[in-house]
Amino acid sequence: MLKEGASVLTIQGKVKKSALKQVATDPSLRPNQQWYFVDYAVAPVPLNSKFDVLLEGQNKQLITPSSPYSIKLLACLDQFGNKLNGIPKGFKTICKLEARPKFPTQLKNIQSLYEWDYNPEAISIVNHKEVALAGRANILFDLYLIAFAQLKHNFRDETQQHPLYKKDLVDYLAKSFKTPPKIADEILGALMQMGKVTRKKDNELEFAD
């Protein structure tokens, strides 16, 4: 499901205020910001990386989004409170994340911890570009929903101003997910079969509510 070398943050829980005061010189938070304990990184993750896909548990089961969101890595500390320029491979860290427009429920309600601790229900976050959508026509149903959420979010304003055609969506899927046009066309075809994208007159397309 994930591409090789994907930048993934596995979040074990929120950092309790008492623990944060011991390591962070500036533990302050703005609205829609939170400090989290992040497990060992399997690949380096630079600051300002953005994530928009949630995966749950050891099997990294996709959590289907109810609406688009974006999570940004603002800062990270090592276990001694040293500021890092990014998350090095193999490090466990304390990270400040910011969500727009808000944190998904799963991250908002995740347990609060005093230190890193095993959590079988840990939430992993990844960018949709790191999700391998390339494959045969039997791609998982929830992966189609990721594609649909991205399409609807990207074209939501344009659909009110300009007609939307098949080529527009196929080109966007191919570019955004770095997948061949043939696979992008298959994904769009599956979304139309699911009723997520429908055809209007003159071959125009529109999104389902």
N, C-alpha and C positions, 0 to 999 in steps of 0.2 A: 504493500500500500504506500509506503514512504520510499522516496528515492534514496539511493545510497549516499551517505554523508549528509543527510538532511539535518538542519539545525532545529533541534527539538529541546524544549524546556519541560522537564518533568517536575511538576509542582506538588510537593508533599503537603504543604499547608501554609496558612498565613503565619507571620511572625508575631508572637505575643509582644506587647509593648514593653514588658519588663526585660525580655531578651534583646529587643531592638536597642534599648538604651545602653546596653553593655558594649555594643559593637559599632553603632552608627553615630557619627558626630552630628549629623543632621537628619534625625528620623522624621522630620515633618512631612506631611502629605497634603497634596491638593485634592480637590474633588476628583473622584474616579482614579485615584492612585492607591496602591497597596504594596506592602513588602511581603515577599513570599520566600519560603525555603525551597530551593531548587536542587534536585538530585544531581548526581554526577553527569556531566555533559559528555555525550558520545562524539561531539564535534564542536569546534570553536563557534561561538556565537558573538558577533560584534554588538556593541551598543547601538541603540536606535533600530535594531531589527524589529520587524513587525510580524505579527501572527494573527491568523483569522480562522483557524481550525482547531477544535478541541477533540482530544482523544482520551478515553477513560480506561483506567486500570492497566494491568500488566499486558493484556492482549491489545491495548490501544484501540478499543472499539470507538468508532466515530460517534460523536454527539451531534446529532442533526441540528443545525442552527435554525432558530425561529426567526431571526433577522440578522442582517450583516453587522459585524463589529470588527474592530481592529485593536490589537493589544501591542503596546510598544515597550521595549526594554529600555528604561531610562538610566538605571545605575545598577551596579552589582558590587558586592563585597565578598571577600573570602572569609573563612571562619574566624580570622583574627581581627576583622573589621577593616582590612586594607582595601582601598578603592582599586578597582580593576578597570582596564580600558575595554573589557569585554569578558566573556566567559571562556577561559581556556579549556581545551579538551581534557577530560578527566577530573575537572574541579567540581566540587559542590559549592554552591554560592547562596548568598542572600540577595535577592533582586527586587528592585523597585519597578513595578509595572504600571502602565497607564492604559486605560481602556477608553475607547470612543465608540459609540456614545456612552456606554456603560459596561461594567463587567458582566459576562454571562452568569446566570444563577449558580452554575456549578463552581465557579471560582469565587463568587461572592460568599457562598455558604460553606466552602471547604473548611476543615478543622483548623484551629489555631494551635500552634506548637511552640514549645520553648527551645527546641533544637531540631536538627534533622532527625527524622524518624521514619521507619518503613510505613508506607500507607498503601495497602492493596488497591485502594480506590483513588490513587494519585491521578491528577489531571495533567496530561501533556498538551502543549500547544505548539503549533507548527504553522508555517505559511502555506497557503493553498498551492503555491508553485512547487512545493516540496512533495506534494501528493501525486503519486504516479497514476494518472488517469489513462495513460496509454495501455492498450490491451484489446481484448476481443469484445464483442457486443454484450457479453454477460458481465459487464462491470457492475460492481455492487450498487444497489439502489441508493444507498446513502451518499455515494460519491457523485451520483447524478445530482443530488440535492445541493451538494457543495457548488457544483457548476451552475446550477440554476440560481442560487443565492448570489453568486458573483455576477452573473449576467444581469439579473434584475437590478442589482445595486449599481452596476456600471451604466446601464442604459435607462434608468428610471426617469431622468429628466429629458433625455433625447426623444423618448417615445411620445412625449407631448408636443414636440416641435417638428420632428421629422419622421417620415415612414421608416419602418424597421424591416430589413430584408434578411433572408437566410445568409447571404454572404457576410453581412455585418457580424452576425453571431458566430459563424464558423471561424472567421478571421480572428475575432476576439478570443475565442476558446483556444485556438491554435497558438496564439501569441502568449496569452496569459498563463496557460498551463504547459507551454513549451511541448506541445504534442503535435504529431503530423496532422495536416488538414483532413485526411481520411478519417482519423480517429475523432477529430473534432466534429466532423459531419455525423458520425455515428452517435456521438453524445447528444447532439441537437436532435437527431431523429428519435432517440429514446425519450428525450424530454417532451417531444411532440406526442409520442405514443402515450406518455403518462398524463397528458393534458396540461402540462406546465407551460408549454408554448403552443399557441393556436394560430391558424392561418386565417387571415381576413381576405377581403377582395384584393384583386391585383397583386396577389402573392405577398402582401404585407403580413407581418407576424406581430403578435402581441403576447404579453405575459399574463398568465392566470393570476388571480388575486391570492 
